[in-house]
Amino acid sequence: MRANIGRVACLVAMASIAAAAPAPPPAPPEVKKTVDAFAGNWTFDGTVTLPGKAPAAVHETFDCRKVAGGTAVACTGKAEMKGMGSMEDVALVAWDVAGKVVRFVGASPMDFHDHRCTWKDDKTLACEPLSLTAEGQPATVDLNVSFADAKNVSIVETTTFKDGSKLVYEGKGKRK
């Protein structure tokens, strides 16, 4: 009985503190814009062109769910590429209120990306070139995302290696 009284008192104290706390400022419109743009179930068909190779077809699915109280999107992706088999990756996409950019953080068995992107207009997200190490050598990644409308998107990601060779992903996606 005494333990229950303590729990009740603690809950009452927490409720009164929460009631007295000021409401957080409203989220900037870019938060909703970013979350709404990426949330949903996506199917992508595209190509991956490895340096010196012919383009290979790739089919991907992404399940992108709203997280963190609707302020971000967490995506789990699965890809099938002829000659390479299946692969899984994850991404977190959110508007960075302090940095005033979209953060597009992705991880796969091949690499880790932390893109900083800006909305150029209502349909185009352009990312700063990202320097990283890929395939054991310095590289730069350029990522651009274009929404034709609320259900159709295209993504172009070009990795340029120090020797000038390129790995290019081009995909078109549809929200289910």
N, C-alpha and C positions, 0 to 999 in steps of 0.2 A: 504494500500500500504506500509506504513512504517513498519508494522508487517511482511510483506512478505520479505522486504529487510533484516530485522534482522534475519529471519529464514534462508535466503539464505546465509548471511554472516556467521552464525553459522555453517551451513552445509559445507561451503567452508573451514572454519577453522578446523573443525573436519576431513575433507578429507585430508587436508595438514598434520595434525598431524599423521593420520594413515599412510600416504604415507612415512613420515619420520621415523616412528617407525621401529626398526629392526624386521625382521621376527623371530617368535618364533623358538626355536631349534626343530629339527625333533623329533617326538615321538619315544621312544624306540620300537623295534620290538614286545615286549611283549604286547603293547597296541593293535596292529592289531591282533596279535595271539589270545588274550583274546576275543576281540570283535567278530572276525570271528568265534570263537569256539561256542559262545553262541547265536549270533543273529539268528533270524528265528522263525518259528512257530513249536512248539514241542508237541508231544503227548507221554505221559508216561503211562505205565502200570506197576504196582508193587504191593508190599504188605507193610502193616504197622503191626508190631507185638507189641502190647501193653504188658506191664509187666503181666505175668501170663495168657495171652490170646493166642488164636490161631491166625495165620496170617490172616489179612483181606485184600481183594483185594481193590486196589485204582486205579482210572483212573484220569489222570491229563492232562490238556492242558496248555501250556505256550506260550504267545505271547511276544517275546523278540525283542525289537526294538533298533536300534542304536540311541544314544542320545549324547548330549554334543559334537557336531561336530564329531561324530563317535569315540569318545574316551571311551565310556561306553555303556552298554546295560541295558535297563530298561525292566523288565519282569513282566507281570501280569499273574497270574496262577489261574486256577479253578480246584478243585478236587472233585471227588465223591467217597465216601467210604461207603461201605455197613454198615449199622447200625449207621453211623454218619452223613449221608447226605452230603450236599455240603459245600465247604469252599473256600475262596478266599485268595490268598497271593500275595505279591509283592517282587521283588528282584532287586537290583542294583548290577551289576558286572562290575568291572573296574580294570585296572592295576594301582596301586598306585605308581607313579613314584618316589616319595620321599622314601616310605617304601620298594620299590622293591618287592611287593607282590600283588597278586590278592585279592581284597576286594570283598567279596561275602556277601552282606548285605540283609537280608530277614526279612520280617515282616508278621505275620499271626495272626489270632485271638488267637492262643495258645501261641506264643512267638515271640521274636525278636532275630535275630542272626547277628553277625558281624564277619564273618570268615576272617582269614588271611591265604592265600593259596599260594603255590609255584608250578610252573610247574616242575615236576620231570623229564619229558621228553616231547616229542611232543604230547603225548596223555593222560598224567596223571597229574591231579591237586590234590595235597595233602594239606589238611588244618591242621593248628595247632589245638590241642584240645582247645575247647572253654568252659570256665566255665560260668555257668548261673544258674538261678533259674527256674525250670520247675515243674509244678504240686506242687508248694509250697515248694520244697526242692532243695538243691544244686544238680547240675548235671554237667556232662561234655559231650560235643557233639563232636564226630569225624565225619568229612565229607570227602569223597573221591569221585572224579569225574573222570571217565575214558572214553575217546573217542575211540571207535573202529575204526571210520573213521569220515569223515565230516558230516555224517548224522545219526550216531548211538552213543548213550552215555549211560553209566550206572552210577547211583548215589547210594551210600550207606551212610546213616547217622545213627549213633548209639548214642543214648542218654543214658548215664549210670548214674543212680541216686545214691545218697549217700548210700542207703541200698543195692546196688549191682544189683538191677533190671534194666532191659534195655527196651528201646523203640527203635525198629529198622525199618527204612524205606529202602527198596530196590526197585529200579525202573530202568526200561530200557526205553529209549526215542528214538524217531525217529523224525528227522527234515523233515517237509513236503516239 
